[in-house]
Amino acid sequence: MKFKVKPISIKTGDLIALTHINDAVALDVYPQDRILIKRGSKSATAIVDVAKGEEFVKPGTVGLFKEVCDLLGIKKDGVVSIKVGEKPVSVAFIKQKLEGKEMSEDKMRTVINDISRNRLSKAEITYFVAACYLNGLSLKETVALTRSMFESGNILKPKSKKVFDKHCIGGLPGNRTTPLVVPICAAAGLTIPKTSSRSITSPAGTADTMEVLANVTIPIKKMKKIVDKTKGCFVWGGALNLAPADDEIIKVEHPLSLDAEGQLLASILAKKLSVSATDILIDIPVANDAKVDRKTGEHLKRKFLSLAKKFKVKMQVILTDGRQPIGNGIGPALEARDVLWIYEKDIRAPKDLKQKAIQVAGPLLEMAGKAKKGKGHVLAGKILNSGEAYKKFLEIIKAQGAKITHSSKIPTARYKYNYKSKQAGKVFDIDNHMIAAVAKGAGAPIVKSAGIYLRKHINDNVAQGDILFTVYSNSKRKLKYAKSLLKRNPIFIRSKKEKPKKPKKMKKEETFTRWIGDWKTGVT
C-alpha cells in the first residue's frame, strides 16, 4: 500500500511509524507490530503506533518519527510503500537466552546483525541485555558476541601491520590520559588510531574533551588518511559505524547501569578489533568506590587476557589506583586545559595526570619493542618532556581541524563557586561518584566549560578556609543545584573520625601516585 509521509521531528530512540486506525485495520496491524517501509532503494522496519483521531495523521498518511526519516532520507513530504513486517527470528533466540540456554555463534550473529540493522526495538534489545546480565555469557558466547559486533560494522585498515590501542574501563573522573598517550606513542613511531566515546553518565568522555580542541566527528576515509599520515588520531567512534550494535546495546544498559561482564569484555575488544588493533593495553582503575574493586579487577584481567588469546591479539592489562580523580579538571574544557598545561610545561599542570600517562604509555612502547621490559616509562617520560609528544599532538589535531592550540584560548565558565574547608586536617578520601554528580549538575558535559577544578587530593594537608575545589557553570540555576548537592553529600573526607574503611593495599607495581617520582624520567 502507498502512503503519504508526514515527517514528525521528534526523536523517540526507536523506529516508530504512526498510522491512522483505519489504515491499521486495512493492513491488519496492531500497536507494537512491525511494518516494512520502502522509499526507493531504502527500507526500514518500524514499530507501529496507532492514532484513533485525525489530529496527528489522516487516513492514507503515515507519520514517521525522526529516526525513520533519517534512515530513509526523508526531509519533507513524500510517498512510501508499506507492508506488514515479520518478527525477526532473533526474538526467539533472545527468549532462549532468557531461559538460560547458551547461544551458538550463528544465533549470536543473527541477534547482533538485527540490532545493527535496526530490526529490533529498544524493548527487545533490553531483553537481550537483561538475559546476558542475568544468565551471564560463557567464554564461547563472549567470543561470538565480540566477533559479531566488530564484523557488523566498518573496519579501519591502516597501512601499518602493527596497530596499537589503549582503553580504560572508566569509572574515574578526569583520567584524561588518551590525549597524552597517543602522541607519546605516535612520536615513537607507533600507529595508534584512538576512537573514543562521548559521555553518557560521566562529566566528560574523551571525545567531549578533544572536541574542545579539534573536530572529532570525522568519516572513516578521512580518519584513515590522518592515521596513515600522523600515526594517530582522536575521533568520536559514534560517527564511524564501528561495531554499531555495541552503541545500541550501551544505550539500553545505562538507565540501570547493567554493565554485564561478557558485554563489557566484548564491547571493548570489538571496538579495538574494528580499528585492526594487534597490541592492546587495558587500564582498570580499582578502588572501593571506583567502577570495580581490586578483586573484580583481577578477575576482569584474567577474562580480558583469555578473550584476547581467542583473537590472537597481544594484550597487557594493568590495575591502577582508582581512589580519586586523575588530574584537576573535571569537565571537557577543564580537562582539555589540564592536558595543554602539561604540554606547555605550565606550573599549574597536574603532576598525577602526567604520571599516569607515562604509566600507560610505557607498556605500549615495550610491546612495540621500542623499549626493554620495565623501561618503557623512561622512554615515555623523555618523549613527553622533550616536547616531541607536544609536536605530534599539534600535528594530529591540526589534521583534524584544530580549534584551539593553546591553553589560554580555552573558554572558562561565567560563574564559579569556591568550596572551602570548614576544618583543618588531611584529605583521607574523595568520593568519585559525588565529584561526577556535582560536575554534571553544573552542566558538564553538555556545557563544555562547566565542571569542577580540584585543588586538593588524597593525603594533602588542609587548613581551615582552604579552597578544596571550584565549581564552574554558565547557569546560575545549575550552579545553585550543584551547591545543593554539596550540602547534602560531602565529597572530601578530611578527618580520622570520618575516615572510611581502608581499601585493600595495592601491589607496588600497580600504584603510581607515590612511587612514580622515583623513576628516572625527570618527572616528580
C-alpha positions as CSV (number, residue, x, y, z in Angstrom):
1,M,0.0,0.0,0.0
2,K,1.1,3.5,-0.8
3,F,1.0,6.2,1.9
4,K,1.8,9.9,2.0
5,V,4.5,10.8,4.5
6,K,4.1,13.2,7.4
7,P,7.6,13.8,8.9
8,I,7.5,14.1,12.7
9,S,10.5,16.0,14.0
10,I,10.7,14.1,17.3
11,K,13.3,11.5,18.4
12,T,11.9,8.6,20.2
13,G,15.0,6.4,20.5
14,D,13.3,3.8,18.3
15,L,12.0,3.4,14.8
16,I,8.3,4.4,15.1
17,A,5.6,4.9,12.5
18,L,2.2,6.4,13.4
19,T,-0.8,5.1,11.4
20,H,-4.5,6.0,11.4
21,I,-6.7,3.3,12.9
22,N,-8.5,2.9,9.6
23,D,-5.2,2.1,7.8
24,A,-4.1,-0.2,10.7
25,V,-7.3,-2.2,10.2
26,A,-6.7,-2.4,6.5
27,L,-3.1,-3.6,7.0
28,D,-4.2,-5.9,9.9
29,V,-1.6,-4.5,12.2
30,Y,-1.8,-3.6,15.9
31,P,0.3,-1.3,18.2
32,Q,3.8,-2.8,18.6
33,D,3.5,-4.8,15.3
34,R,6.1,-4.2,12.6
35,I,5.7,-2.7,9.2
36,L,8.3,-2.6,6.4
37,I,8.5,0.9,4.9
38,K,10.2,1.4,1.5
39,R,11.3,4.5,-0.3
40,G,13.1,3.9,-3.5
41,S,16.1,1.6,-2.7
42,K,15.9,2.3,1.0
43,S,13.9,0.5,3.6
44,A,13.2,0.5,7.3
45,T,11.4,-1.8,9.7
46,A,9.4,0.3,12.1
47,I,7.2,-0.3,15.1
48,V,3.5,0.7,14.7
49,D,1.7,3.1,16.8
50,V,-2.0,3.9,16.1
51,A,-3.9,7.1,16.2
52,K,-7.7,7.0,16.5
53,G,-8.4,10.6,15.5
54,E,-7.1,12.7,12.7
55,E,-5.2,15.2,14.9
56,F,-1.8,13.7,14.1
57,V,-2.4,11.6,10.9
58,K,-5.2,11.3,8.5
59,P,-6.2,8.0,6.7
60,G,-3.7,7.4,3.8
61,T,-0.9,9.2,5.7
62,V,1.8,7.7,7.8
63,G,3.7,9.7,10.5
64,L,7.3,8.9,10.5
65,F,9.4,9.9,13.5
66,K,12.9,11.4,13.0
67,E,14.9,8.2,13.3
68,V,12.8,6.6,10.4
69,C,13.0,9.8,8.3
70,D,16.8,9.9,8.7
71,L,17.2,6.2,7.8
72,L,15.0,6.7,4.6
73,G,16.5,10.1,3.8
74,I,13.1,11.8,4.1
75,K,13.3,15.6,4.7
76,K,9.8,16.6,3.6
77,D,6.5,15.2,2.4
78,G,6.7,12.2,0.0
79,V,5.3,8.8,-0.7
80,V,6.3,5.4,0.7
81,S,5.1,1.9,0.3
82,I,4.2,-0.1,3.4
83,K,3.6,-3.8,4.0
84,V,3.3,-5.9,7.1
85,G,6.7,-6.9,8.5
86,E,7.6,-10.2,10.1
87,K,9.0,-10.5,13.6
88,P,12.8,-11.2,13.4
89,V,13.9,-14.8,14.2
90,S,16.4,-13.3,16.6
91,V,13.5,-12.5,19.0
92,A,13.2,-16.3,19.6
93,F,16.9,-16.5,20.2
94,I,16.7,-13.8,22.8
95,K,13.9,-15.7,24.6
96,Q,16.0,-18.8,24.6
97,K,18.8,-16.8,26.3
98,L,16.3,-15.5,28.9
99,E,15.6,-19.2,29.7
100,G,19.3,-19.7,30.4
101,K,20.2,-21.5,27.2
102,E,23.7,-20.9,25.7
103,M,23.7,-19.1,22.3
104,S,25.5,-20.5,19.4
105,E,27.8,-18.3,17.2
106,D,25.2,-18.3,14.4
107,K,22.4,-17.2,16.8
108,M,24.5,-14.5,18.4
109,R,25.5,-13.2,14.9
110,T,21.8,-13.1,13.9
111,V,20.9,-11.1,17.0
112,I,23.8,-8.6,16.6
113,N,23.1,-8.2,12.8
114,D,19.4,-7.4,13.6
115,I,20.4,-4.9,16.2
116,S,22.9,-3.1,13.9
117,R,20.3,-3.1,11.1
118,N,17.6,-1.6,13.3
119,R,15.4,-4.6,13.1
120,L,14.9,-4.9,16.9
121,S,13.0,-2.5,19.1
122,K,14.6,-0.9,22.2
123,A,12.5,-3.2,24.3
124,E,13.8,-6.3,22.5
125,I,17.4,-5.1,22.8
126,T,16.8,-4.5,26.5
127,Y,15.6,-8.1,27.0
128,F,18.8,-9.3,25.3
129,V,20.9,-7.2,27.6
130,A,18.9,-8.4,30.6
131,A,19.2,-12.0,29.5
132,C,23.0,-11.7,29.3
133,Y,23.1,-9.9,32.6
134,L,21.0,-12.4,34.5
135,N,22.5,-15.6,33.0
136,G,26.0,-14.4,32.1
137,L,28.0,-15.2,29.0
138,S,30.3,-18.2,28.6
139,L,33.7,-17.6,27.0
140,K,32.3,-19.2,23.8
141,E,29.4,-16.7,23.8
142,T,31.7,-13.8,24.6
143,V,33.9,-14.7,21.7
144,A,30.8,-15.0,19.4
145,L,29.5,-11.6,20.7
146,T,32.8,-9.9,20.1
147,R,33.2,-11.3,16.6
148,S,29.6,-10.5,15.7
149,M,30.0,-6.9,16.9
150,F,33.1,-5.9,15.0
151,E,32.1,-7.8,11.9
152,S,28.7,-6.0,11.7
153,G,30.3,-2.6,11.0
154,N,33.1,-0.8,9.3
155,I,36.7,-1.8,9.9
156,L,39.6,0.7,9.7
157,K,42.6,-0.7,8.0
158,P,45.7,1.5,8.4
159,K,48.8,0.9,6.3
160,S,50.8,-0.4,9.3
161,K,50.6,-4.1,10.0
162,K,51.0,-3.4,13.8
163,V,48.3,-1.3,15.3
164,F,48.3,-0.2,18.9
165,D,45.4,0.8,21.1
166,K,44.6,1.6,24.8
167,H,41.4,1.6,26.8
168,C,40.4,2.5,30.3
169,I,37.2,0.8,31.6
170,G,36.2,4.1,33.2
171,G,34.5,4.9,36.5
172,L,37.1,7.6,37.4
173,P,36.5,11.3,36.9
174,G,39.2,13.1,34.9
175,N,41.8,10.5,34.0
176,R,42.2,12.1,30.6
177,T,45.4,10.2,29.6
178,T,44.5,9.5,25.9
179,P,45.5,13.0,24.6
180,L,48.9,12.4,26.1
181,V,49.4,8.7,25.5
182,V,48.5,8.7,21.8
183,P,51.1,11.5,20.9
184,I,53.8,9.9,23.0
185,C,53.3,6.6,21.2
186,A,52.9,8.1,17.8
187,A,56.0,10.2,18.2
188,A,57.9,6.9,18.9
189,G,56.6,5.6,15.6
190,L,53.6,3.5,16.8
191,T,50.4,3.6,14.8
192,I,47.6,4.3,17.4
193,P,44.2,5.3,16.0
194,K,42.1,6.2,19.0
195,T,38.3,6.1,18.8
196,S,36.6,7.4,21.9
197,S,33.1,7.8,23.2
198,R,31.1,10.8,24.3
199,S,29.9,10.9,27.8
200,I,26.6,9.2,28.7
201,T,26.8,9.2,32.5
202,S,30.1,10.9,33.3
203,P,31.1,14.6,33.3
204,A,33.2,14.1,30.1
205,G,34.2,11.4,27.6
206,T,37.5,11.7,25.7
207,A,35.6,12.8,22.6
208,D,33.9,15.6,24.6
209,T,37.2,16.8,25.9
210,M,39.0,16.6,22.5
211,E,36.1,18.4,20.8
212,V,37.1,21.5,22.7
213,L,40.4,21.4,20.8
214,A,39.6,19.9,17.4
215,N,36.9,18.3,15.2
216,V,36.3,14.7,16.4
217,T,33.4,13.8,14.0
218,I,35.4,12.5,11.1
219,P,34.4,10.0,8.4
220,I,36.3,6.8,8.3
221,K,38.1,7.5,5.0
222,K,39.5,10.8,6.3
223,M,40.4,9.1,9.6
224,K,42.5,6.6,7.7
225,K,44.3,9.4,5.9
226,I,45.0,11.1,9.2
227,V,46.3,7.9,10.8
228,D,48.5,7.0,7.9
229,K,50.0,10.5,7.8
230,T,50.3,11.3,11.6
231,K,50.3,7.8,13.1
232,G,47.4,8.7,15.5
233,C,44.0,10.4,15.9
234,F,41.3,11.3,18.4
235,V,38.0,10.5,16.8
236,W,34.4,10.1,18.1
237,G,33.6,6.4,17.4
238,G,29.8,7.1,17.1
239,A,30.2,8.7,13.7
240,L,32.2,5.8,12.2
241,N,29.8,2.8,12.3
242,L,32.4,0.8,14.1
243,A,30.7,-2.1,15.9
244,P,27.4,-0.3,15.6
245,A,25.4,-2.9,17.6
246,D,27.6,-2.1,20.6
247,D,26.4,1.5,20.6
248,E,22.8,0.4,20.6
249,I,23.4,-2.1,23.5
250,I,25.2,0.6,25.5
251,K,22.2,2.9,25.2
252,V,19.8,0.4,26.9
253,E,22.4,-0.6,29.5
254,H,22.9,2.8,31.1
255,P,19.5,3.6,32.7
256,L,20.0,0.8,35.2
257,S,23.9,0.6,34.7
258,L,23.6,-3.0,33.6
259,D,27.2,-3.5,32.7
260,A,27.2,-7.3,32.2
261,E,30.7,-8.7,32.3
262,G,30.6,-10.5,29.0
263,Q,29.1,-7.5,27.2
264,L,31.8,-5.2,28.7
265,L,34.6,-7.5,27.6
266,A,33.1,-7.9,24.1
267,S,32.3,-4.2,23.8
268,I,35.8,-3.1,24.5
269,L,37.6,-5.7,22.4
270,A,35.2,-5.3,19.4
271,K,36.0,-1.6,19.2
272,K,39.7,-2.4,19.2
273,L,39.4,-5.1,16.6
274,S,37.3,-2.7,14.4
275,V,40.4,-0.5,14.1
276,S,42.6,-3.5,13.3
277,A,44.4,-3.4,16.7
278,T,47.1,-6.0,17.2
279,D,48.5,-4.8,20.5
280,I,46.2,-3.5,23.2
281,L,46.7,-2.1,26.7
282,I,43.7,-2.2,29.1
283,D,43.7,0.1,32.2
284,I,41.5,-1.0,35.1
285,P,41.3,1.6,37.9
286,V,40.4,-0.2,41.1
287,A,39.1,1.1,44.4
288,N,36.2,0.7,46.8
289,D,34.2,3.5,45.0
290,A,35.6,3.0,41.5
291,K,33.8,1.0,38.8
292,V,35.5,-2.2,40.2
293,D,37.2,-3.2,43.4
294,R,40.6,-5.0,43.4
295,K,39.1,-8.5,43.4
296,T,36.9,-7.8,40.5
297,G,39.7,-6.0,38.7
298,E,41.9,-9.2,39.0
299,H,39.0,-11.2,37.7
300,L,38.4,-8.9,34.7
301,K,42.1,-9.0,33.9
302,R,42.1,-12.8,33.6
303,K,38.9,-12.6,31.4
304,F,40.4,-9.9,29.1
305,L,43.6,-12.0,28.6
306,S,41.6,-15.2,27.8
307,L,39.4,-13.3,25.3
308,A,42.5,-11.7,23.6
309,K,44.1,-15.1,23.1
310,K,41.0,-16.2,21.1
311,F,41.5,-13.4,18.7
312,K,45.3,-13.8,18.6
313,V,45.9,-10.2,19.8
314,K,48.7,-9.2,22.1
315,M,47.3,-7.6,25.3
316,Q,48.5,-6.3,28.6
317,V,46.2,-5.3,31.5
318,I,47.3,-3.0,34.3
319,L,45.4,-2.3,37.5
320,T,45.8,1.3,38.6
321,D,44.9,3.4,41.6
322,G,41.2,4.4,41.3
323,R,40.7,6.0,44.7
324,Q,40.5,9.6,43.4
325,P,40.1,11.6,40.2
326,I,43.2,11.9,38.0
327,G,44.1,15.5,37.1
328,N,42.4,18.6,38.5
329,G,39.9,19.4,35.8
330,I,36.6,17.5,35.7
331,G,34.6,18.5,32.6
332,P,35.5,18.9,28.9
333,A,37.2,22.3,28.9
334,L,38.8,22.0,32.3
335,E,40.3,18.6,31.3
336,A,41.5,19.9,27.9
337,R,43.2,22.8,29.8
338,D,45.0,20.3,32.1
339,V,46.3,18.4,29.0
340,L,47.6,21.6,27.3
341,W,49.2,22.8,30.6
342,I,51.2,19.5,30.7
343,Y,52.4,20.0,27.1
344,E,53.2,23.7,27.7
345,K,55.0,22.8,30.9
346,D,52.8,25.3,32.9
347,I,53.4,25.4,36.6
348,R,49.6,24.6,37.0
349,A,49.9,21.3,35.1
350,P,48.6,18.3,37.2
351,K,51.5,16.0,38.0
352,D,49.3,13.0,38.7
353,L,47.8,13.1,35.2
354,K,51.3,13.4,33.6
355,Q,52.5,10.5,35.7
356,K,49.5,8.3,34.8
357,A,50.0,9.0,31.1
358,I,53.6,7.8,31.4
359,Q,52.5,4.8,33.3
360,V,50.1,3.8,30.5
361,A,52.3,4.7,27.5
362,G,55.3,2.8,28.9
363,P,53.9,-0.7,28.4
364,L,52.8,0.2,24.9
365,L,56.3,1.2,24.0
366,E,57.6,-2.0,25.4
367,M,55.0,-4.1,23.4
368,A,56.2,-2.3,20.3
369,G,59.9,-3.2,21.0
370,K,60.8,0.5,21.4
371,A,62.0,-0.1,25.0
372,K,63.2,-3.0,27.1
373,K,60.7,-4.6,29.5
374,G,60.3,-2.4,32.6
375,K,61.9,0.6,30.8
376,G,59.0,1.9,28.7
377,H,58.2,4.6,31.2
378,V,61.7,6.0,30.8
379,L,61.2,6.5,27.1
380,A,57.7,7.8,27.6
381,G,58.9,10.4,30.0
382,K,61.7,11.5,27.7
383,I,59.3,11.9,24.7
384,L,56.9,13.9,26.8
385,N,59.5,16.1,28.5
386,S,61.4,16.8,25.3
387,G,58.4,18.3,23.5
388,E,58.2,15.6,20.8
389,A,54.8,14.5,22.1
390,Y,53.5,18.0,22.0
391,K,54.7,18.5,18.4
392,K,53.0,15.2,17.4
393,F,49.8,16.3,19.3
394,L,49.6,19.5,17.4
395,E,50.2,17.7,14.1
396,I,47.3,15.3,14.8
397,I,44.8,18.0,15.9
398,K,45.7,20.2,13.0
399,A,45.0,17.3,10.7
400,Q,41.6,17.1,12.4
401,G,40.9,20.8,12.0
402,A,42.2,22.3,15.2
403,K,40.1,24.8,17.1
404,I,42.4,25.7,20.0
405,T,46.1,25.0,20.3
406,H,47.0,27.0,23.5
407,S,45.5,26.7,27.0
408,S,44.9,30.5,27.2
409,K,42.3,30.2,24.5
410,I,40.1,27.7,26.3
411,P,36.9,29.4,27.5
412,T,36.0,29.4,31.2
413,A,32.5,29.3,32.6
414,R,30.8,32.5,33.6
415,Y,30.0,31.6,37.2
416,K,32.1,29.8,39.8
417,Y,31.8,28.7,43.4
418,N,34.8,28.1,45.7
419,Y,34.1,25.2,48.2
420,K,36.2,25.9,51.3
421,S,37.1,23.6,54.1
422,K,35.4,24.2,57.4
423,Q,38.2,22.4,59.3
424,A,41.9,21.7,59.3
425,G,43.3,18.3,58.7
426,K,44.3,15.9,55.9
427,V,42.3,14.6,53.0
428,F,41.7,10.9,53.6
429,D,39.3,10.1,50.8
430,I,37.4,11.6,47.8
431,D,34.0,10.5,46.7
432,N,34.4,9.8,42.9
433,H,30.6,9.4,42.4
434,M,29.8,12.8,44.0
435,I,32.6,14.6,42.1
436,A,30.9,13.3,38.9
437,A,27.4,14.2,40.1
438,V,28.3,17.8,41.0
439,A,30.2,18.3,37.8
440,K,27.2,17.1,35.8
441,G,24.8,19.1,38.0
442,A,26.8,22.2,37.0
443,G,26.2,21.4,33.3
444,A,29.0,19.2,32.1
445,P,29.5,17.7,29.5
446,I,26.7,19.5,27.5
447,V,28.2,22.8,28.5
448,K,31.9,22.3,27.7
449,S,33.2,24.9,30.2
450,A,31.2,23.5,33.2
451,G,32.6,21.2,35.8
452,I,34.9,21.0,38.8
453,Y,38.5,22.1,39.3
454,L,40.2,20.2,42.2
455,R,42.7,22.0,44.4
456,K,43.3,19.2,46.9
457,H,43.9,15.4,46.6
458,I,44.3,12.5,49.0
459,N,47.0,13.0,51.6
460,D,47.1,16.7,51.1
461,N,47.1,18.8,54.2
462,V,44.2,21.3,54.6
463,A,44.0,24.4,56.7
464,Q,40.6,25.8,57.7
465,G,39.3,28.1,54.9
466,D,41.4,26.4,52.2
467,I,39.7,26.0,48.8
468,L,39.1,22.3,48.2
469,F,37.7,22.7,44.7
470,T,35.9,25.2,42.5
471,V,32.6,24.5,40.7
472,Y,32.2,26.2,37.3
473,S,28.9,26.8,35.5
474,N,27.4,29.0,32.8
475,S,24.0,28.9,34.6
476,K,23.1,30.4,38.0
477,R,20.4,27.8,38.3
478,K,22.7,24.9,37.6
479,L,25.3,26.3,40.0
480,K,22.7,26.6,42.7
481,Y,21.7,23.0,42.1
482,A,25.4,21.8,42.3
483,K,25.7,23.7,45.6
484,S,22.6,22.0,46.9
485,L,24.2,18.6,46.1
486,L,27.3,19.6,48.1
487,K,25.2,20.5,51.1
488,R,23.7,17.0,51.2
489,N,26.7,14.9,50.2
490,P,30.3,15.7,51.2
491,I,32.9,15.0,48.5
492,F,36.0,15.2,50.7
493,I,36.6,13.2,53.9
494,R,39.1,15.2,55.9
495,S,39.4,13.8,59.5
496,K,40.3,10.4,61.0
497,K,36.8,10.3,62.6
498,E,35.3,10.4,59.1
499,K,37.8,8.1,57.5
500,P,36.1,5.2,55.6
501,K,37.2,1.6,55.6
502,K,40.7,1.4,54.3
503,P,40.9,-0.2,50.8
504,K,43.0,-3.3,50.4
505,K,46.6,-2.3,49.8
506,M,47.7,-2.4,46.2
507,K,50.8,-4.1,45.0
508,K,53.7,-1.7,44.5
509,E,53.9,-2.3,40.7
510,E,50.3,-1.4,40.3
511,T,50.2,2.0,42.0
512,F,51.5,5.3,40.7
513,T,50.8,8.2,42.9
514,R,53.6,7.6,45.4
515,W,56.4,5.7,43.5
516,I,56.4,7.1,40.0
517,G,58.6,10.0,41.2
518,D,61.4,7.6,41.7
519,W,61.5,6.7,38.0
520,K,64.5,8.3,36.2
521,T,62.3,10.3,33.9
522,G,62.6,13.8,35.2
523,V,59.0,13.5,36.4
524,T,58.3,14.2,40.1
